[in-house]
């Protein structure tokens, strides 16, 4: 099966997963900035990876426009989202699902891969958004244990990425 992994990455976590998938599946890996949609017809399986911000997958709207033609042509379509939540956080799966209509969801395979935060590589806007969230959570009069864990988690850079999370994606490409 001829496959391609297309990704967009801000701080490197999505790129790392895309490269791991590409290496394990023996397929091409391309940054979204270098992809031509006409080229997608050459592949049997197309994997799109994007990073999560506020529950949304970056650059997914571009890829979602391609899904009807790809699935109509019998292509396998896979999406993975990389976020800062641990894999066992129920919000990760909820956020992933929220990015798709029921029809889109029925035509694709979607996966969540935990990445982390890297303040050194983050855009100023992303840094400011996280700092504002920390401030909002810190000022809550009735802050919960969950709020306190969130503050602790997003206050510094960390990396929880792991190759084991690509296994179901690679299995789909076999």
Number of C-alpha atoms within 10 A of each C-alpha: 12 13 23 24 24 24 29 22 20 16 18 17 25 25 23 17 27 28 19 19 24 21 13 16 22 15 17 15 20 18 15 19 9 9 12 8 11 8 8 17 13 12 14 17 23 21 24 25 30 26 28 26 15 9 18 18 22 20 17 20 12 11 17 16 10 14 19 15 13 20 15 9 11 11 21 20 21 20 23 24 28 27 28 23 22 16 18 9 10 10 13 22 18 12 19 21 17 13 16 16 9 10 9 14 13 9 17 16 16 20 18 25 27 24 26 22 22 19 17 10 12 14 13 10 9 13 16 12 14 15 15 12 16 19 12 13 18 14 10 10 7 9 12 11 9 10 16 13 10 15 19 11 16 19 14 11 13 14 12 15 20 13 12 8 17 20 14 12 20 16 10 13 23 8
